[in-house]
Amino acid sequence: MSPQPLSTLIVLGSGGHTAEMLNLLSVLHTDRFTPRFYIAAATDNMSLQKARLFENSFIDKTVVENAQFMQIYRSREVGQSYLTSVGTTLMAIAHALWLMIKIRPQVILCNGPGTCVPLCVIAFFFKVVGIRWSSTFYVESIARVRRLSLSGLLLYKLCMADQFFVQWPQLQRKYPRAHYVGCLM
C-alpha cells in the first residue's frame, strides 16, 4: 500500500528561487506531493508561468490537474522603506492566514523568497495554538555560501521550519540545527 499523498504548498520567488525550487521538485515523486499549490508574489510575473510549464512537462496529464497557481501580497518590495513595510507585512500576514485556511497544506516547501515568511509565520502560529496542518521544509538557496538569507535567518532563529537544509558545509557548521544536503542544483 502506497502512502497517502500530501497536499503541498510550494513558495516560488523571483531571481533564482523559482529555478532552484523547480529543480528540487523535479527529483521528488510528484504523485506523493499532491495536490500542489504554487504561490508567488503578486508582483512576480514569471514564477507561476514557469511552474505551469513545469507541470505541463509531465507525461501523465492527470498530474497537472492536481496543481493550482496562486499569488500572495509581498511583505516588502525591493527598496521599500522599513517603516512602510510594517503595513505591507501586516497585509501579507492577513493574506497568508486566508490562504493557509483555504489550502490547509500538509507540507510547505520554500527556499528563501521573502514571500515565504508570512506563510511560515501562520503555519508556526497554528502549531503553537495546537492546530497542526503543516510541516515546513526550508532549503536555503545555493547562492547563500557564508550566511543565511534574511528569510532563512528568521525561520532558523525563530525555529519556524520543521526541517532546515543548507547546501554548503560551512553554513551547517555555523548553524548546527541545519542539515547539510550538498548541492541540489
Z-matrix of the N, CA and C atoms (Angstrom, degrees):
N
C 1 1.454
C 2 1.523 1 109.10
N 3 1.324 2 117.01 1 126.75
C 4 1.460 3 120.36 2 -179.64
C 5 1.527 4 109.85 3 -81.58
N 6 1.342 5 115.98 4 150.48
C 7 1.467 6 119.21 5 -179.74
C 8 1.522 7 111.54 6 -64.93
N 9 1.318 8 114.92 7 154.69
C 10 1.465 9 121.27 8 178.55
C 11 1.528 10 110.08 9 -63.25
N 12 1.327 11 118.35 10 141.76
C 13 1.465 12 120.19 11 175.19
C 14 1.524 13 110.74 12 -66.83
N 15 1.322 14 115.15 13 152.61
C 16 1.458 15 122.35 14 -177.59
C 17 1.521 16 110.29 15 -113.07
N 18 1.328 17 117.30 16 125.05
C 19 1.469 18 119.46 17 175.53
C 20 1.528 19 107.47 18 -65.54
N 21 1.310 20 115.56 19 131.21
C 22 1.464 21 121.11 20 -168.78
C 23 1.517 22 111.59 21 -128.59
N 24 1.315 23 115.16 22 127.53
C 25 1.461 24 123.07 23 175.27
C 26 1.520 25 107.34 24 -99.22
N 27 1.327 26 116.35 25 124.24
C 28 1.460 27 122.13 26 -177.09
C 29 1.523 28 107.63 27 -117.46
N 30 1.330 29 115.92 28 118.01
C 31 1.461 30 120.56 29 -177.09
C 32 1.526 31 108.68 30 -95.02
N 33 1.318 32 115.57 31 123.44
C 34 1.454 33 122.36 32 179.80
C 35 1.521 34 109.76 33 -106.66
N 36 1.318 35 115.89 34 159.71
C 37 1.461 36 118.86 35 179.54
C 38 1.507 37 111.64 36 -151.89
N 39 1.299 38 114.95 37 161.05
C 40 1.459 39 120.11 38 -178.83
C 41 1.524 40 109.89 39 -70.28
N 42 1.310 41 115.63 40 175.04
C 43 1.455 42 119.24 41 -174.89
C 44 1.513 43 108.99 42 75.14
N 45 1.303 44 116.93 43 -139.51
C 46 1.456 45 121.07 44 -178.41
C 47 1.512 46 114.53 45 -90.98
N 48 1.339 47 117.66 46 -3.23
C 49 1.469 48 120.29 47 -175.86
C 50 1.529 49 112.54 48 -58.93
N 51 1.310 50 117.37 49 -43.50
C 52 1.459 51 120.22 50 -178.23
C 53 1.525 52 111.05 51 -66.13
N 54 1.319 53 117.26 52 -44.25
C 55 1.473 54 120.27 53 179.01
C 56 1.524 55 110.51 54 -60.40
N 57 1.327 56 116.94 55 -43.15
C 58 1.465 57 119.99 56 178.53
C 59 1.533 58 111.12 57 -63.79
N 60 1.325 59 116.67 58 -43.12
C 61 1.463 60 119.55 59 -178.60
C 62 1.526 61 111.24 60 -65.47
N 63 1.319 62 117.68 61 -44.02
C 64 1.463 63 120.36 62 179.60
C 65 1.525 64 110.74 63 -65.02
N 66 1.327 65 116.72 64 -34.31
C 67 1.460 66 120.39 65 175.45
C 68 1.528 67 110.37 66 -64.22
N 69 1.306 68 116.86 67 -41.88
C 70 1.465 69 121.64 68 176.93
C 71 1.531 70 110.44 69 -63.55
N 72 1.321 71 116.72 70 -45.19
C 73 1.465 72 120.82 71 -179.69
C 74 1.519 73 112.30 72 -62.88
N 75 1.315 74 117.15 73 -30.12
C 76 1.465 75 120.29 74 -176.97
C 77 1.530 76 112.68 75 -65.11
N 78 1.332 77 117.52 76 -19.40
C 79 1.462 78 119.60 77 179.11
C 80 1.531 79 112.32 78 -101.59
N 81 1.319 80 117.67 79 -2.37
C 82 1.464 81 120.96 80 177.60
C 83 1.525 82 110.15 81 -86.90
N 84 1.293 83 116.04 82 156.16
C 85 1.468 84 120.78 83 174.08
C 86 1.533 85 107.11 84 -79.79
N 87 1.322 86 116.13 85 102.65
C 88 1.458 87 119.81 86 -174.56
C 89 1.517 88 113.04 87 -62.24
N 90 1.337 89 117.01 88 -28.93
C 91 1.462 90 118.45 89 178.63
C 92 1.531 91 111.48 90 -69.10
N 93 1.317 92 117.52 91 -19.14
C 94 1.466 93 122.33 92 177.91
C 95 1.529 94 111.31 93 -81.85
N 96 1.319 95 116.78 94 -27.10
C 97 1.462 96 122.19 95 -177.27
C 98 1.526 97 109.11 96 -114.11
N 99 1.308 98 115.22 97 80.41
C 100 1.457 99 120.53 98 -177.13
C 101 1.520 100 109.89 99 -150.06
N 102 1.301 101 118.43 100 143.13
C 103 1.467 102 127.49 101 -2.15
C 104 1.526 103 110.63 102 -70.86
N 105 1.335 104 115.06 103 158.37
C 106 1.458 105 122.01 104 178.05
C 107 1.523 106 109.20 105 -108.99
N 108 1.316 107 115.03 106 132.55
C 109 1.462 108 122.16 107 178.58
C 110 1.523 109 107.33 108 -116.48
N 111 1.314 110 115.80 109 110.32
C 112 1.459 111 121.10 110 178.74
C 113 1.530 112 108.26 111 -90.78
N 114 1.330 113 115.99 112 131.49
C 115 1.466 114 120.37 113 179.23
C 116 1.518 115 108.78 114 -128.00
N 117 1.324 116 115.52 115 134.22
C 118 1.464 117 122.23 116 175.53
C 119 1.527 118 107.82 117 -137.23
N 120 1.305 119 115.45 118 162.72
C 121 1.466 120 120.96 119 178.65
C 122 1.525 121 110.21 120 -62.50
N 123 1.315 122 114.81 121 147.24
C 124 1.466 123 120.54 122 -179.79
C 125 1.525 124 111.86 123 -60.25
N 126 1.324 125 117.44 124 -24.53
C 127 1.469 126 120.60 125 -179.83
C 128 1.530 127 112.79 126 -94.22
N 129 1.321 128 117.06 127 2.74
C 130 1.465 129 122.05 128 -179.87
C 131 1.531 130 108.15 129 -96.53
N 132 1.321 131 116.41 130 106.10
C 133 1.460 132 121.09 131 -174.91
C 134 1.522 133 114.29 132 -86.00
N 135 1.316 134 117.82 133 -16.88
C 136 1.457 135 120.30 134 -171.75
C 137 1.532 136 114.72 135 -100.24
N 138 1.312 137 118.12 136 -33.31
C 139 1.467 138 120.63 137 -169.71
C 140 1.527 139 113.69 138 -61.72
N 141 1.325 140 117.27 139 -46.51
C 142 1.465 141 119.33 140 -179.91
C 143 1.524 142 111.40 141 -66.90
N 144 1.313 143 116.00 142 -33.10
C 145 1.463 144 120.46 143 176.72
C 146 1.532 145 109.88 144 -63.65
N 147 1.338 146 117.09 145 -41.83
C 148 1.465 147 121.38 146 177.62
C 149 1.526 148 110.74 147 -66.52
N 150 1.325 149 117.13 148 -37.54
C 151 1.467 150 120.68 149 178.13
C 152 1.525 151 110.58 150 -65.30
N 153 1.327 152 117.32 151 -39.15
C 154 1.467 153 120.30 152 177.36
C 155 1.532 154 110.68 153 -62.64
N 156 1.329 155 116.08 154 -43.26
C 157 1.474 156 119.91 155 177.44
C 158 1.527 157 110.50 156 -61.76
N 159 1.320 158 115.99 157 -41.13
C 160 1.470 159 120.64 158 177.58
C 161 1.526 160 110.45 159 -60.19
N 162 1.326 161 116.56 160 -48.14
C 163 1.468 162 120.63 161 -179.98
C 164 1.524 163 111.11 162 -64.00
N 165 1.322 164 117.27 163 -39.20
C 166 1.466 165 120.97 164 -179.91
C 167 1.523 166 112.96 165 -69.53
N 168 1.325 167 117.10 166 -14.03
C 169 1.465 168 120.31 167 -179.69
C 170 1.529 169 112.15 168 -77.47
N 171 1.326 170 117.52 169 -12.29
C 172 1.459 171 119.82 170 179.46
C 173 1.523 172 110.30 171 -70.79
N 174 1.317 173 115.58 172 137.69
C 175 1.464 174 121.10 173 178.11
C 176 1.519 175 109.92 174 -67.32
N 177 1.331 176 115.59 175 -41.56
C 178 1.467 177 121.37 176 179.67
C 179 1.533 178 107.82 177 -81.32
N 180 1.303 179 117.28 178 101.59
C 181 1.466 180 121.31 179 -175.33
C 182 1.528 181 113.55 180 -69.64
N 183 1.334 182 118.39 181 -13.49
C 184 1.471 183 118.90 182 174.49
C 185 1.518 184 110.10 183 -67.38
N 186 1.329 185 116.65 184 -23.93
C 187 1.461 186 121.21 185 177.04
C 188 1.530 187 109.53 186 -62.94
N 189 1.341 188 116.43 187 -41.38
C 190 1.460 189 121.52 188 -178.16
C 191 1.530 190 111.01 189 -63.21
N 192 1.314 191 116.60 190 -34.86
C 193 1.463 192 119.90 191 179.77
C 194 1.516 193 112.08 192 -64.08
N 195 1.333 194 117.05 193 -17.99
C 196 1.455 195 121.68 194 179.91
C 197 1.522 196 112.78 195 -92.34
N 198 1.311 197 117.52 196 16.14
C 199 1.465 198 121.56 197 -180.00
C 200 1.527 199 110.05 198 -117.97
N 201 1.320 200 115.31 199 138.24
C 202 1.462 201 121.59 200 174.62
C 203 1.526 202 108.21 201 -128.76
N 204 1.316 203 115.32 202 151.83
C 205 1.462 204 121.43 203 -173.97
C 206 1.524 205 108.52 204 -125.10
N 207 1.337 206 115.94 205 126.94
C 208 1.466 207 120.99 206 -174.79
C 209 1.521 208 110.41 207 -137.33
N 210 1.326 209 113.88 208 163.19
C 211 1.464 210 119.64 209 176.43
C 212 1.513 211 109.82 210 -121.64
N 213 1.341 212 115.01 211 155.23
C 214 1.457 213 121.75 212 179.51
C 215 1.527 214 108.25 213 -135.20
N 216 1.315 215 115.23 214 150.47
C 217 1.467 216 119.47 215 175.53
C 218 1.517 217 109.53 216 -65.70
N 219 1.312 218 115.79 217 144.84
C 220 1.458 219 121.81 218 177.21
C 221 1.529 220 109.39 219 -83.23
N 222 1.325 221 116.50 220 141.72
C 223 1.463 222 120.78 221 176.19
C 224 1.525 223 110.60 222 -68.32
N 225 1.314 224 115.03 223 -41.03
C 226 1.459 225 119.89 224 -176.74
C 227 1.517 226 109.07 225 -153.70
N 228 1.304 227 115.85 226 128.94
C 229 1.459 228 120.92 227 175.35
C 230 1.531 229 108.62 228 -79.72
N 231 1.308 230 116.20 229 154.58
C 232 1.459 231 120.32 230 176.17
C 233 1.533 232 108.44 231 -59.03
N 234 1.307 233 116.47 232 128.17
C 235 1.458 234 121.80 233 179.71
C 236 1.518 235 114.76 234 86.14
N 237 1.315 236 118.60 235 -5.46
C 238 1.468 237 121.46 236 179.15
C 239 1.524 238 109.16 237 -71.47
N 240 1.314 239 117.11 238 140.79
C 241 1.463 240 120.63 239 -179.83
C 242 1.526 241 110.10 240 -66.85
N 243 1.325 242 115.08 241 150.97
C 244 1.462 243 119.65 242 179.78
C 245 1.524 244 111.07 243 -65.37
N 246 1.316 245 117.41 244 -31.89
C 247 1.463 246 121.13 245 -179.96
C 248 1.530 247 111.25 246 -63.24
N 249 1.322 248 116.61 247 -49.75
C 250 1.467 249 118.98 248 -179.04
C 251 1.524 250 112.02 249 -74.15
N 252 1.331 251 116.79 250 -18.75
C 253 1.466 252 118.93 251 -179.53
C 254 1.530 253 112.08 252 -72.51
N 255 1.316 254 117.85 253 -15.48
C 256 1.467 255 119.94 254 176.73
C 257 1.527 256 109.97 255 -61.29
N 258 1.317 257 117.04 256 -48.33
C 259 1.466 258 121.34 257 179.17
C 260 1.512 259 112.71 258 -64.62
N 261 1.340 260 116.73 259 -43.61
C 262 1.458 261 119.07 260 -179.14
C 263 1.529 262 111.16 261 -69.26
N 264 1.320 263 117.11 262 -30.76
C 265 1.470 264 120.32 263 176.70
C 266 1.517 265 110.48 264 -68.12
N 267 1.321 266 117.85 265 -42.39
C 268 1.465 267 120.70 266 177.77
C 269 1.529 268 110.57 267 -62.25
N 270 1.319 269 116.42 268 -39.97
C 271 1.457 270 120.16 269 177.61
C 272 1.533 271 110.39 270 -65.46
N 273 1.325 272 117.14 271 -40.34
C 274 1.467 273 121.00 272 178.95
C 275 1.527 274 110.88 273 -65.36
N 276 1.328 275 117.56 274 -37.83
C 277 1.465 276 121.03 275 178.84
C 278 1.531 277 110.17 276 -67.07
N 279 1.324 278 117.18 277 -41.06
C 280 1.471 279 120.28 278 177.66
C 281 1.529 280 110.47 279 -63.04
N 282 1.325 281 116.66 280 -41.76
C 283 1.461 282 120.84 281 178.41
C 284 1.525 283 110.16 282 -66.22
N 285 1.331 284 117.03 283 -39.84
C 286 1.464 285 121.34 284 177.82
C 287 1.528 286 110.79 285 -62.86
N 288 1.323 287 116.87 286 -38.77
C 289 1.466 288 121.06 287 177.74
C 290 1.528 289 109.77 288 -60.36
N 291 1.312 290 116.50 289 -47.73
C 292 1.462 291 121.25 290 179.41
C 293 1.533 292 110.73 291 -60.19
N 294 1.346 293 116.75 292 -45.47
C 295 1.466 294 120.52 293 -179.59
C 296 1.527 295 111.69 294 -64.64
N 297 1.324 296 117.02 295 -42.17
C 298 1.470 297 120.14 296 -178.76
C 299 1.528 298 111.45 297 -65.79
N 300 1.325 299 117.20 298 -37.48
C 301 1.468 300 120.19 299 177.21
C 302 1.526 301 109.56 300 -67.79
N 303 1.319 302 116.57 301 -39.52
C 304 1.469 303 121.49 302 -179.18
C 305 1.532 304 111.44 303 -68.07
N 306 1.323 305 117.06 304 -45.14
C 307 1.468 306 121.85 305 -173.31
C 308 1.530 307 112.21 306 -85.77
N 309 1.310 308 117.24 307 -43.30
C 310 1.473 309 123.95 308 -174.49
C 311 1.524 310 111.69 309 50.70
N 312 1.343 311 116.78 310 58.87
C 313 1.469 312 118.62 311 -177.30
C 314 1.526 313 111.52 312 -70.49
N 315 1.318 314 114.84 313 147.17
C 316 1.457 315 120.17 314 174.53
C 317 1.524 316 110.85 315 -87.81
N 318 1.329 317 116.29 316 -26.61
C 319 1.455 318 122.61 317 179.86
C 320 1.523 319 108.43 318 -130.63
N 321 1.330 320 115.83 319 136.98
C 322 1.464 321 121.92 320 172.16
C 323 1.522 322 106.62 321 -119.21
N 324 1.330 323 116.35 322 123.64
C 325 1.463 324 122.34 323 176.93
C 326 1.521 325 108.62 324 -111.72
N 327 1.323 326 116.52 325 123.79
C 328 1.464 327 118.94 326 177.43
C 329 1.523 328 109.72 327 -145.26
N 330 1.330 329 114.69 328 158.73
C 331 1.461 330 119.33 329 -175.62
C 332 1.519 331 113.36 330 -142.73
N 333 1.291 332 117.64 331 30.39
C 334 1.451 333 118.33 332 169.45
C 335 1.504 334 119.95 333 122.17
N 336 1.337 335 120.98 334 -18.79
C 337 1.460 336 115.62 335 179.63
C 338 1.526 337 110.13 336 -66.13
N 339 1.331 338 115.99 337 145.47
C 340 1.462 339 120.36 338 -179.17
C 341 1.513 340 113.79 339 -57.84
N 342 1.328 341 117.05 340 -23.19
C 343 1.466 342 119.69 341 179.90
C 344 1.519 343 112.19 342 -65.49
N 345 1.326 344 118.24 343 -16.25
C 346 1.467 345 119.77 344 -179.91
C 347 1.524 346 111.87 345 -76.75
N 348 1.329 347 118.10 346 -24.47
C 349 1.469 348 120.42 347 -172.93
C 350 1.531 349 112.31 348 -61.90
N 351 1.340 350 121.00 349 -50.96
C 352 1.469 351 118.44 350 179.00
C 353 1.528 352 113.32 351 -59.39
N 354 1.326 353 117.32 352 -38.20
C 355 1.468 354 120.48 353 178.91
C 356 1.528 355 110.77 354 -65.40
N 357 1.329 356 116.76 355 -41.75
C 358 1.466 357 120.64 356 178.44
C 359 1.529 358 111.41 357 -69.56
N 360 1.320 359 117.38 358 -34.33
C 361 1.474 360 120.84 359 176.13
C 362 1.522 361 109.54 360 -61.84
N 363 1.311 362 117.41 361 -45.26
C 364 1.470 363 121.05 362 179.66
C 365 1.523 364 110.67 363 -65.14
N 366 1.333 365 117.64 364 -44.07
C 367 1.470 366 120.88 365 178.16
C 368 1.524 367 110.40 366 -59.81
N 369 1.325 368 116.47 367 -41.56
C 370 1.467 369 121.23 368 178.87
C 371 1.530 370 110.71 369 -66.32
N 372 1.320 371 116.45 370 -42.99
C 373 1.467 372 120.73 371 177.58
C 374 1.523 373 110.73 372 -58.24
N 375 1.326 374 116.49 373 -44.10
C 376 1.469 375 119.89 374 178.31
C 377 1.530 376 111.50 375 -60.05
N 378 1.321 377 117.18 376 -38.87
C 379 1.472 378 120.37 377 178.02
C 380 1.523 379 110.55 378 -64.84
N 381 1.335 380 116.28 379 -42.94
C 382 1.465 381 121.14 380 -178.14
C 383 1.528 382 110.82 381 -61.49
N 384 1.330 383 117.52 382 -39.01
C 385 1.465 384 120.58 383 -178.74
C 386 1.530 385 112.54 384 -88.74
N 387 1.331 386 116.88 385 5.43
C 388 1.457 387 120.15 386 174.04
C 389 1.512 388 116.55 387 92.87
N 390 1.331 389 117.14 388 8.86
C 391 1.468 390 121.20 389 175.84
C 392 1.518 391 105.92 390 -103.32
N 393 1.297 392 117.47 391 105.95
C 394 1.469 393 119.47 392 -177.04
C 395 1.512 394 109.98 393 -109.88
N 396 1.325 395 115.82 394 96.47
C 397 1.452 396 120.98 395 175.23
C 398 1.517 397 110.75 396 -96.67
N 399 1.334 398 115.69 397 -37.72
C 400 1.461 399 119.94 398 -163.18
C 401 1.515 400 114.06 399 -122.47
N 402 1.329 401 114.37 400 144.94
C 403 1.462 402 122.44 401 165.78
C 404 1.520 403 105.84 402 -109.65
N 405 1.323 404 115.91 403 129.66
C 406 1.458 405 121.19 404 -175.80
C 407 1.524 406 110.26 405 -102.70
N 408 1.329 407 114.80 406 126.65
C 409 1.461 408 121.92 407 177.61
C 410 1.523 409 107.54 408 -116.74
N 411 1.326 410 115.66 409 118.82
C 412 1.459 411 121.26 410 -178.36
C 413 1.524 412 108.58 411 -112.69
N 414 1.326 413 116.12 412 126.99
C 415 1.462 414 122.12 413 176.69
C 416 1.527 415 106.77 414 -116.47
N 417 1.328 416 116.69 415 111.70
C 418 1.463 417 119.79 416 179.87
C 419 1.525 418 109.24 417 -66.26
N 420 1.306 419 115.84 418 144.09
C 421 1.458 420 122.68 419 -177.74
C 422 1.531 421 111.07 420 -59.73
N 423 1.318 422 115.62 421 145.36
C 424 1.467 423 122.68 422 176.16
C 425 1.529 424 110.88 423 -59.42
N 426 1.322 425 117.06 424 -24.81
C 427 1.469 426 121.34 425 -179.40
C 428 1.527 427 112.10 426 -71.28
N 429 1.320 428 116.92 427 -16.96
C 430 1.470 429 120.78 428 -178.55
C 431 1.527 430 108.32 429 -89.75
N 432 1.315 431 115.42 430 98.47
C 433 1.464 432 122.02 431 -174.12
C 434 1.526 433 111.52 432 -97.33
N 435 1.335 434 117.09 433 -42.50
C 436 1.475 435 120.73 434 -173.48
C 437 1.526 436 114.20 435 -105.67
N 438 1.332 437 116.00 436 -29.25
C 439 1.471 438 118.71 437 -179.94
C 440 1.515 439 109.60 438 -148.37
N 441 1.320 440 114.57 439 159.68
C 442 1.456 441 120.48 440 -177.95
C 443 1.521 442 110.94 441 -73.70
N 444 1.313 443 115.95 442 155.21
C 445 1.465 444 121.52 443 171.65
C 446 1.527 445 107.76 444 -67.54
N 447 1.306 446 117.74 445 167.26
C 448 1.459 447 120.78 446 178.25
C 449 1.528 448 110.42 447 -60.44
N 450 1.326 449 117.15 448 -43.03
C 451 1.470 450 120.47 449 177.48
C 452 1.523 451 110.56 450 -60.50
N 453 1.313 452 116.43 451 -47.84
C 454 1.454 453 121.22 452 179.52
C 455 1.513 454 112.13 453 -61.40
N 456 1.328 455 116.65 454 -43.22
C 457 1.458 456 121.00 455 -179.87
C 458 1.533 457 111.03 456 -62.09
N 459 1.334 458 116.39 457 -43.71
C 460 1.471 459 119.76 458 178.18
C 461 1.533 460 111.44 459 -61.46
N 462 1.319 461 116.14 460 -48.11
C 463 1.463 462 119.67 461 -178.29
C 464 1.525 463 111.41 462 -66.29
N 465 1.331 464 117.02 463 -36.43
C 466 1.461 465 120.62 464 179.59
C 467 1.534 466 111.13 465 -70.19
N 468 1.326 467 116.47 466 -52.90
C 469 1.474 468 120.66 467 -175.85
C 470 1.526 469 111.97 468 -63.96
N 471 1.335 470 117.38 469 -34.87
C 472 1.462 471 120.84 470 -178.64
C 473 1.536 472 112.14 471 -93.09
N 474 1.327 473 116.72 472 6.10
C 475 1.484 474 123.01 473 177.27
C 476 1.530 475 112.34 474 53.60
N 477 1.318 476 116.22 475 41.81
C 478 1.465 477 120.52 476 -177.92
C 479 1.519 478 113.84 477 -86.45
N 480 1.315 479 117.70 478 -22.66
C 481 1.466 480 120.21 479 -179.92
C 482 1.527 481 109.12 480 -92.84
N 483 1.324 482 116.14 481 135.54
C 484 1.458 483 120.19 482 176.85
C 485 1.526 484 110.86 483 -69.77
N 486 1.312 485 115.76 484 -36.88
C 487 1.462 486 122.05 485 175.79
C 488 1.519 487 107.64 486 -134.03
N 489 1.320 488 116.14 487 132.88
C 490 1.451 489 122.13 488 -176.81
C 491 1.525 490 107.58 489 -125.34
N 492 1.337 491 116.34 490 121.29
C 493 1.454 492 121.10 491 -175.19
C 494 1.528 493 110.92 492 -117.88
N 495 1.335 494 115.78 493 141.90
C 496 1.462 495 122.35 494 174.70
C 497 1.522 496 108.22 495 -125.10
N 498 1.333 497 115.76 496 157.33
C 499 1.461 498 120.84 497 -175.30
C 500 1.524 499 113.21 498 -108.97
N 501 1.329 500 116.71 499 6.73
C 502 1.454 501 121.35 500 178.95
C 503 1.531 502 109.09 501 -131.62
N 504 1.340 503 118.14 502 134.22
C 505 1.468 504 120.37 503 -176.63
C 506 1.524 505 113.11 504 -62.06
N 507 1.325 506 118.55 505 -34.03
C 508 1.467 507 120.31 506 -179.35
C 509 1.536 508 111.50 507 -66.17
N 510 1.329 509 117.74 508 -28.79
C 511 1.466 510 119.93 509 175.38
C 512 1.528 511 110.76 510 -69.85
N 513 1.313 512 116.71 511 -37.97
C 514 1.465 513 119.53 512 178.77
C 515 1.521 514 110.15 513 -66.19
N 516 1.329 515 117.34 514 -37.23
C 517 1.474 516 119.59 515 177.78
C 518 1.523 517 110.49 516 -66.45
N 519 1.322 518 116.79 517 -36.56
C 520 1.463 519 121.30 518 -179.15
C 521 1.530 520 111.86 519 -76.40
N 522 1.335 521 116.89 520 -31.88
C 523 1.464 522 123.24 521 -178.65
C 524 1.530 523 107.71 522 -124.75
N 525 1.339 524 117.83 523 83.96
C 526 1.473 525 121.52 524 -169.05
C 527 1.536 526 116.11 525 -63.95
N 528 1.318 527 119.32 526 -19.54
C 529 1.479 528 119.69 527 176.29
C 530 1.520 529 112.03 528 -77.96
N 531 1.324 530 116.42 529 -11.82
C 532 1.463 531 120.58 530 178.58
C 533 1.527 532 109.61 531 -78.01
N 534 1.333 533 115.03 532 150.22
C 535 1.464 534 121.27 533 176.48
C 536 1.524 535 108.05 534 -102.12
N 537 1.319 536 115.61 535 125.82
C 538 1.467 537 120.32 536 176.32
C 539 1.532 538 108.77 537 -81.64
N 540 1.334 539 117.20 538 122.29
C 541 1.466 540 121.18 539 -178.40
C 542 1.518 541 113.02 540 -116.58
N 543 1.316 542 117.52 541 2.80
C 544 1.462 543 119.86 542 -177.84
C 545 1.514 544 110.83 543 77.41
N 546 1.302 545 114.93 544 -175.03
C 547 1.471 546 121.41 545 -177.38
C 548 1.526 547 110.26 546 -75.11
N 549 1.315 548 115.88 547 121.66
C 550 1.474 549 121.06 548 179.82
C 551 1.531 550 112.08 549 -97.68
N 552 1.299 551 117.58 550 -6.87
C 553 1.468 552 120.26 551 -178.25
C 554 1.508 553 111.73 552 -82.86
